[in-house]
Amino acid sequence: MLTRGQSYKVPSGDSVELECQFYADTFNLFDYPVVWRKRQHHWPHQQHVLHRQQQQQQQRAWLTADVDDAEPIEDCQVNMMGNLLEPFASVERYRATFVSQPPKYLFGLSLTGQSINQ
């Protein structure tokens, strides 16, 4: 089962609760593992890398007359069922949850905000 993707634009330091709820006659977490994925357009600390990539793309587009406006996207898996994967596990800001109340099931992912000063 795939659920509809949602996009969140969250200011730095804010917390967010992500939820995925569905109804089913039966559900087995081992047969249908729940996976949260994180997609981000860029990492702020990699601005110099992005700037260089953009320069190379512009140069390539100029040379080949090929226009590519695609921004690099970082895409990674956050968990496997209730276990957080690295680097998310070590920062202790993420928590994956599963609530089973047949026929209703709820998966959650909590991200605790952290300001730059912390």
N, C-alpha and C positions, 0 to 999 in steps of 0.2 A: 504494500500500500504506500502510495506517496501522497503527501498532503500538499495543499497549496502553499507556496512559498510566501513569506512575508518579509518586508524590508523595514528596518528600524534605523532611523537616523537619531543617534543618541549623543547628546553633548558629553564631552569628556568629564569623567567623574560621576556621572549619573548611573544609577542601578536600573536593571530591567529584568522583568519576569517574562519568559517565553513559555507558551503553553500549546500543546497539541492534544485536543480531545476528540474521541470518536466512540462510536457504539458498535458492539459486535456480540454475537451469541457466545463465542469463546475467543480467547486470545492467549497465546503462549509466547512469552517474551524470548524464549530460546529459539523458537521457530521463526519469529519475526523480530529480530533485534532492532532496537530504536537507535537511530543515529542522528545526532545534531551536526550540522555543517555550518562553518563560518566562512562567509565570503566578504572580502574587504577590498576596496579599490586600490588602496595603497597603505603602506605603513608610514606614519609621519617621520620616523627616524631614518627612512630610506629616501628622502626627498632628493638627495644628490644622485642616487642611483636612477630614480625616475627621470630626473632632468637629463641625465646622460642618455637614457633609453629614448626619450622624446627627441633629443637631438639626432640620434642615429635613425630613428623612424622618419623624421623630417628629411634628412639627407637621402635616405633610401627612397622616399616618396618622390623627391625631386629628381633623383636619377632615373627612376623607373616610371614616373608619372602615376604611381600607385598611391592613393590617399587612404591611410589607415588611421582612423580616429580612436581606435580601441585603446582604452587605458588598461595597463596591467592589473590583473585581479588575482589576489591571493585567495586560494580556496583550500580549506583544510577541515578535517574531521575533528570534532570536539570530544566525542565519547564513543564508547561501545557499551550499550545498555547503561548500567549505572556507573561504569568506570570511566573516569576522565582520562584523556590521553595527554601526553606532553605536547606543548608547553603549558597547557591549561591546568593540569593537575598540580604542578609545583607552585603556581601563583596563589592558590587557595582563594580565588575569587569566584569560582564556578561551582555549581552544585546541580547535579542531574537527579531528577525525582521521577517516580512512577507510582501512580495510585490506581489500584485495581478494585473497582466496585461494579462487577458485571451487572448489566451489559455496558456500563460506562467505564472508559479507561482514559487516564490523563497522564501525559508525559510533560515534564517541566524542566526548564533550564533557567537557573538563577545566575545572574551576573551582578556581583557586588561592585558598586562604583568605587573608584579610587582616584582622588585628585593627584595632581602632579606633586604636590607638597608632601604627600604621605610617604 
